[in-house]
């Protein structure tokens, strides 16, 4: 197995990189969080589908937009916890005294329509662990 990072600067570069990557055998994409990936998410999802590449994303909005699978922090929980920090600061606590928080809740979302288009069978055990399965 080979891991090849791709720097996502502009739409043309993304298209060239994903198309070239798809020429190899047994490939798949792992899309990590970045401003550029978010900006070009529709292009990335469309290219993955066109090139028949299974892809794992870091946020559920990729999967609701047609991507295959996402596994990442539950952003709603993250925002809820941030609101708790705002409350504590407004009540007089110093921000520097508050501990740094990391995500504690992650969600797995699977798009079955995309899996069928790619010809993939998702194991029932994985479906059972999913927080959401999109038909």
N, C-alpha and C positions, 0 to 999 in steps of 0.2 A: 504494500500500500504506500502511496506517495501523497504527501501533503504539500499543496502549492498555494501559498497565500496570493491573493489578487488585490491590488490597491484600486479602490473604486473612486476615481476622480471625476470622470465625466461619462455620459451615456455611451459614446462611441467606444471608449476604452472598456467599459463593462461588457458591451456586446461582443467586441473582439475577444476578450478574455474568456467569457463563458462559452462562446462558440468554439474557440480553440480547445478549451478544456473538455468539451463534450466529444471531441474526436477520439479521446482515449477510451480505453475499455473500463467498464465497471466503475465509473465515476459518480460522484455525488457532490452536492454543495453543502457547506456549512456557512451560513450567513450570520456573522456576528454583529453586534450593535455598533453603529456609527451614524453620524449625521448623513453621510453620503448614501449609505445603504437605505436609510429611511427615505431620503429624498427620491431615490431611484427604485423604490420597492416594487412598483408596478412593472417596471422594465425587467427587474431581476426575476420576478415570479413568471412573467411572460416568457422570458428566455429559457428558464428552467423547464417550463412546459414544452416549448417548441423543440428544445434539444433533448427532451425525454430524460432529464436529470432529476433524480430524487433530491430534495433539498430540505434541510432542517434550518429553521429560523429561530431567532431569539425572542420574538414577540408574536402574540396571537393574531395581530392585524394582518400579518403576512398570510396566514392560513385562511382567515375569513376572506381574503382577497384572492384565493386560489392556490396558495402554497400547500405543500404536503403536510409538514409537521412543524410545530414550534414547541420549544421547551425553554422557558425563561421565567423571570420574576413576574409575579402577579402585580401589575402596576397599580391596580386599585388598592390593594393592601398596602403597597409602598406609599401611596398618596395619603391614605388614612393614617398611617404611622407618622408621616411628615406633619400632618395637621396636629397630631399630639405634641410634636416638638414646638410648633408655633404657639400652641396653647401654653406650654411650659415657659416659653420665652416671654410671652405677654404677661405671665404671672410673676415675672421677675428673675427667672433662672438665667444664668449667663450662658450664652451659646457655647463658649469655650469649655464649660463644665459638663456639657452633655456628651454622652458617648457616641461615637460614630456607629451608625446602624447599617447593617447589610440586609439584603432581602432574606426573609425567613419563609416565605411561601412562594413556591414555584408552580407553574401550571403547564400541563401537557395538552396540546390541542392537535387533533388529527382530522384532515380533510379526506373523507373516503372517496368522494368524487374524483379528486386528483389521484388518489392511489389507484383507482380503477383505470383511469386514463393512462397511467404509467405502467399498468399491468402488474401492480404489486399487491400481494396479499398481506394484510396487516394481521399479525398473530392475535388471537382472541385475548391472550394475557396482556398484551400491550393496549388493546382497546379497553380492557377492563381497568387499566390504570389511568386512562386518559381522563382529564377533567372535563373535556368537551370533545365530542365527535360530531363533525359537520357532515351531513349527508348531502 
